[in-house]
Amino acid sequence: MLDAKFIKQNTDDVKNYCRNRNYTWDFESFETIDEERKNIIVEVEALKAKRNSESQKIGEMMKAGQKDQANEQKEEVRIIGDKIAVLDEQLAKVEANFKQLLLTLPNMPASNCPVGKDESENPEVRRWGTPREFDFEFLPHWDLGTNLDIIDFERGVKLAHSRFSVLRGDGAKLVRALINFFADCHEESGACEHWLPALANKETLTGTGQLPKFEEDLFKTTEGLYLIPTAEVMLTNLHAGEVLEATDLPIKYFAYTPCFREEAGSAGRDTRGLIRAHQFDKVEMVRFSHPKNSAQELENMTNQAELILQKLELPYRVIALCTGDLGFSANFTYDVEVWLPSYNAYKEISSCSNCGDFQ
């Protein structure tokens, strides 16, 4: 999240970027809670200073043999301590509300992030390959996969729910082969592979911005753990609370994981076939970089994603997300979109983002 001091010192800039993001944030509550927080801190510090002073006097009285006066002073110190305890409890609640509010403010877009209202204003950066033209009537993957008996949508629904599917035979082999292909390519680039838990705790998901903003899109267990929406959550938090040496950077990680998303609010939008499924497989890249090199690392990571598509000979294009379409934690994002004949359109297959120090 953004630092409260930064928000106070750059309020106009933060308000402007919220407008560019089409995002509404409660600046009035931020100022009110911050003022309440400061007032309590000032009062607590004053009381603690007074308690220290009075305690010192008690010691002097005891040395002077003024036991009765010292006992009276001890009562005063006890009353001050009770007031401090009440204020500390109030401060804890105010601090929690303050943090919760800060967690709902998205990252600031980078200075070179294109300004736009929504996805219709995302500029295209480049294209690779030419979409194939067919001299016959081709089938969409949901029909072709069913005809070949490699995708079974009905049994996926029977086993689980809508937006789940079963891959069988060559379909299952294809997924496994692609995962291994991606992993081999990333390992060749110098990245270290990880095998990760598919469940994450609240702190981990908060660390990458999924919580509290996107809780409705997550599957939650009765124990309070969440099924991960992407391996990014786990890879990024591997070094949570640690200090990395600049000489060790950049650090390149990748991992394959099953991913789970409720896809709340996406009813009727690209829900046929294998797009926007509740469970899907993904190989994710994460890089830790020195701040001054982060923009270049984003370019390197995007090139790595493109290289895989080039090896697969899949026509694609790269677009830069404008401010109105930018993800919550990102300050700049490239989407790599593959041409899908059945949709007669490019569809996102990879999203590469720079998050700065927001996470």
C-alpha positions in Angstrom: 0.0 0.0 0.0 1.0 3.6 -0.3 2.7 5.3 2.7 0.3 7.6 4.7 3.0 10.3 4.8 3.4 10.2 1.0 -0.4 10.6 0.6 -0.4 13.7 3.0 2.5 15.3 1.2 1.2 14.6 -2.3 -2.6 14.8 -1.8 -3.3 16.6 -5.1 -1.2 14.2 -7.1 -2.9 11.2 -5.4 -6.4 12.7 -6.1 -5.4 13.3 -9.7 -4.2 9.7 -10.2 -7.4 8.4 -8.6 -9.4 10.4 -11.2 -7.3 8.9 -14.0 -8.0 5.5 -12.6 -11.7 6.2 -12.4 -11.3 5.3 -8.8 -13.2 6.9 -5.8 -11.4 7.0 -2.5 -12.5 8.5 0.8 -10.0 11.3 1.3 -12.2 13.0 3.9 -12.2 9.9 6.1 -8.4 9.6 5.7 -7.9 13.1 7.0 -10.4 12.6 9.8 -9.0 9.3 11.0 -5.4 10.7 10.7 -6.3 13.7 12.8 -7.9 11.5 15.4 -4.9 9.2 15.4 -2.5 12.2 15.9 -4.6 13.6 18.7 -4.6 10.3 20.6 -0.8 9.9 20.1 -0.1 13.4 21.4 -2.3 12.7 24.5 -0.8 9.4 25.2 2.8 10.7 24.9 1.9 13.6 27.2 0.5 11.2 29.8 3.5 8.8 29.5 5.8 11.8 30.1 3.8 12.8 33.1 3.8 9.2 34.5 7.6 9.0 34.1 8.0 12.4 35.9 5.6 11.4 38.7 7.3 8.0 39.1 10.7 9.8 39.5 9.2 11.9 42.2 8.0 8.8 44.0 11.5 7.5 44.1 12.7 10.8 45.5 10.0 10.8 48.2 10.8 7.2 49.2 14.5 8.2 49.6 13.4 11.1 51.8 11.2 8.9 54.0 8.0 10.5 52.8 6.2 7.2 52.5 2.6 8.6 52.9 3.1 11.2 50.2 4.7 8.6 48.0 1.7 6.3 48.3 -0.6 9.1 47.4 1.5 9.8 44.3 1.4 6.1 43.4 -2.4 6.3 43.2 -2.0 9.3 40.8 0.4 7.3 38.7 -2.1 4.3 38.7 -4.9 6.6 37.4 -2.6 7.9 34.7 -1.8 4.4 33.7 -5.5 3.5 33.5 -6.0 6.5 31.2 -3.1 5.4 29.0 -4.5 1.9 28.8 -7.9 3.2 27.6 -6.2 5.5 25.0 -3.9 2.7 23.8 -7.0 0.6 23.1 -8.7 3.5 21.3 -5.5 4.1 19.3 -5.3 0.4 18.3 -8.8 0.6 16.9 -8.1 3.8 15.1 -4.9 2.5 13.6 -6.7 -0.6 12.4 -9.3 1.5 10.7 -6.6 3.7 9.2 -4.7 0.7 7.8 -7.9 -0.8 6.4 -8.6 2.4 4.6 -5.0 2.6 3.2 -5.4 -0.9 1.9 -8.2 0.2 -0.4 -6.1 2.8 -2.2 -4.6 1.4 -5.4 -1.0 1.9 -6.6 0.0 5.1 -8.4 0.4 4.7 -12.1 3.9 5.2 -13.5 4.7 8.5 -15.2 4.7 6.7 -18.6 1.5 4.8 -18.0 -1.0 5.9 -20.7 -4.0 7.8 -19.4 -7.4 6.5 -20.5 -10.9 5.7 -19.2 -11.1 1.9 -19.8 -9.8 -1.0 -21.9 -11.0 0.6 -25.1 -8.2 3.2 -24.7 -5.3 0.7 -24.2 -2.7 1.5 -26.8 -1.2 -1.3 -28.9 2.6 -1.5 -28.5 3.5 -4.2 -31.1 2.4 -7.3 -32.9 4.0 -10.6 -33.8 2.8 -13.0 -36.4 -0.2 -13.0 -38.7 -3.6 -14.5 -37.7 -4.2 -17.6 -39.8 -6.9 -17.7 -42.4 -8.8 -20.9 -43.0 -10.3 -22.1 -46.2 -12.9 -24.1 -44.2 -15.3 -23.5 -41.5 -13.3 -24.0 -38.3 -14.8 -25.0 -34.9 -14.3 -23.1 -31.6 -12.4 -25.0 -29.0 -15.4 -25.9 -26.9 -16.9 -27.8 -29.9 -13.6 -29.1 -31.3 -12.4 -30.3 -27.8 -15.7 -32.1 -27.2 -15.7 -33.7 -30.7 -12.1 -35.0 -30.1 -13.1 -36.2 -26.6 -10.3 -34.3 -24.9 -12.5 -31.7 -23.1 -15.6 -32.8 -21.0 -17.6 -29.8 -19.7 -20.6 -31.8 -18.6 -18.6 -34.0 -16.2 -16.7 -31.0 -14.9 -20.1 -29.5 -13.8 -21.2 -32.9 -12.4 -18.0 -33.2 -10.4 -17.9 -29.6 -9.1 -20.0 -26.7 -10.5 -20.3 -24.6 -13.6 -17.1 -23.2 -15.0 -15.2 -26.3 -14.1 -14.1 -28.8 -16.8 -12.4 -32.2 -17.2 -9.5 -32.6 -19.6 -8.9 -36.2 -20.7 -6.5 -38.2 -22.9 -4.5 -35.9 -25.2 -6.1 -32.8 -23.6 -4.5 -33.7 -20.3 -1.2 -34.6 -21.9 -1.2 -31.2 -23.8 -1.6 -29.3 -20.5 1.2 -31.2 -18.8 3.4 -30.8 -21.9 2.8 -27.0 -22.0 3.5 -26.6 -18.3 6.8 -28.5 -18.7 7.6 -26.4 -21.8 7.0 -23.1 -20.0 9.1 -24.3 -17.0 12.0 -25.3 -19.2 12.0 -22.0 -21.0 12.0 -20.0 -17.7 14.7 -22.2 -16.2 16.9 -21.6 -19.3 16.4 -17.8 -18.7 18.0 -18.2 -15.2 14.9 -18.3 -13.1 14.5 -20.6 -10.1 11.5 -22.9 -10.0 9.3 -23.3 -6.9 6.6 -25.8 -6.0 4.1 -23.9 -3.8 1.1 -24.4 -1.5 -2.2 -23.9 -3.2 -3.6 -22.3 0.0 -2.6 -18.9 1.4 -3.3 -17.1 4.6 -4.9 -13.7 4.9 -1.5 -11.9 5.5 -0.1 -13.4 2.3 -3.0 -12.2 0.2 -3.0 -8.8 1.8 0.7 -8.5 1.0 0.0 -8.6 -2.8 -3.2 -6.5 -2.7 -5.8 -9.3 -3.2 -7.2 -8.5 0.2 -9.3 -6.7 1.2 -10.1 -5.4 -2.3 -10.9 -8.7 -4.1 -12.1 -11.0 -1.4 -15.3 -11.7 -3.3 -13.2 -13.2 -6.1 -11.4 -15.7 -3.8 -12.5 -19.2 -2.6 -12.1 -19.4 1.2 -11.9 -22.5 3.4 -13.5 -23.0 6.8 -10.1 -22.6 8.4 -9.7 -19.0 7.0 -7.3 -20.0 4.3 -7.8 -19.0 0.6 -7.2 -20.9 -2.6 -4.6 -18.9 -4.5 -5.7 -16.9 -7.6 -2.1 -17.0 -8.9 1.3 -18.2 -7.9 2.4 -14.5 -7.8 0.8 -14.3 -4.3 3.1 -17.0 -3.0 6.3 -16.1 -4.9 6.1 -12.4 -3.9 5.6 -13.3 -0.3 8.5 -15.7 -0.1 10.6 -12.7 1.1 8.0 -10.9 3.1 9.6 -9.2 6.1 13.1 -9.8 4.8 15.8 -7.4 3.6 17.3 -8.3 0.3 20.9 -7.4 -0.6 21.1 -5.2 -3.7 24.0 -7.3 -4.9 21.7 -10.3 -5.1 19.3 -8.6 -7.4 17.6 -9.3 -9.7 16.1 -12.4 -8.3 14.0 -14.4 -10.8 11.4 -16.9 -9.7 8.7 -18.9 -11.4 6.2 -21.6 -10.4 3.4 -23.7 -11.8 0.2 -23.8 -9.7 -3.4 -24.5 -10.2 -5.3 -21.2 -9.7 -8.8 -20.5 -8.4 -11.0 -17.5 -8.9 -14.7 -16.9 -8.2 -14.8 -14.5 -11.2 -17.6 -12.6 -9.4 -19.3 -10.1 -11.6 -18.2 -11.7 -14.9 -21.5 -13.3 -15.7 -22.1 -13.6 -19.4 -18.6 -12.4 -20.3 -16.4 -14.9 -22.1 -17.8 -17.7 -19.9 -18.1 -20.4 -22.6 -15.3 -22.9 -23.0 -12.1 -22.7 -21.0 -12.0 -18.9 -20.6 -12.9 -17.4 -17.2 -13.0 -20.8 -15.5 -13.0 -21.1 -11.7 -9.9 -23.4 -11.9 -7.1 -23.0 -14.3 -3.4 -23.8 -14.6 -0.7 -21.1 -14.9 3.1 -20.8 -14.9 3.9 -17.5 -13.2 7.0 -15.3 -13.2 8.1 -13.0 -10.4 11.2 -10.8 -10.3 12.7 -8.8 -7.4 14.6 -5.9 -8.7 16.4 -2.7 -7.7 14.0 0.2 -8.0 16.1 1.9 -10.7 16.1 -1.3 -12.8 12.4 -2.3 -12.3 11.2 -0.8 -15.6 13.9 -2.7 -17.6 13.1 -5.9 -15.7 9.4 -5.5 -16.7 10.6 -5.3 -20.4 12.7 -8.4 -19.9 9.9 -10.3 -18.3 7.5 -9.3 -21.1 10.0 -10.4 -23.7 10.3 -13.8 -21.9 6.5 -14.2 -22.2 6.6 -13.3 -25.8 9.5 -15.7 -26.6 7.3 -18.6 -25.5 4.5 -17.6 -27.8 6.9 -17.1 -30.7 8.3 -20.7 -30.1 4.7 -21.9 -30.2 4.1 -19.8 -33.4 1.0 -18.1 -31.9 0.2 -14.7 -33.3 -0.1 -12.1 -30.6 0.0 -8.4 -29.8 1.2 -6.5 -26.8 -0.8 -3.6 -25.3 -0.1 -1.2 -22.5 -2.9 -0.9 -20.0 -4.2 2.7 -19.5 -4.9 4.1 -16.1 -8.5 3.2 -16.3 -7.8 -0.5 -16.9 -4.7 -0.8 -14.7 -4.7 -3.5 -12.0 -4.9 -2.5 -8.3 -1.3 -3.2 -7.4 0.4 -2.3 -10.6 2.0 1.0 -11.7 2.4 -0.2 -15.3 1.2 -3.3 -17.1 1.7 -5.0 -20.5 -1.0 -7.4 -21.6 0.1 -10.0 -24.1 -2.9 -11.1 -26.2 -3.1 -14.1 -28.4 -5.2 -14.3 -31.5 -8.1 -16.7 -30.9 -9.9 -17.6 -34.2 -13.1 -18.7 -32.5 -13.5 -15.2 -30.9 -12.1 -13.5 -34.0 -10.2 -11.3 -31.5 -7.0 -11.1 -29.4 -7.5 -12.4 -25.9 -5.2 -11.8 -22.9 -2.9 -14.8 -22.3 -0.2 -13.1 -20.1 -0.1 -10.0 -18.0 3.2 -8.5 -17.0 3.3 -5.8 -14.4 5.6 -3.5 -12.4 4.3 -3.0 -8.9 7.2 -0.8 -7.6 7.3 -1.1 -3.8 3.5 -1.2 -3.4 3.5 -4.9 -2.4 
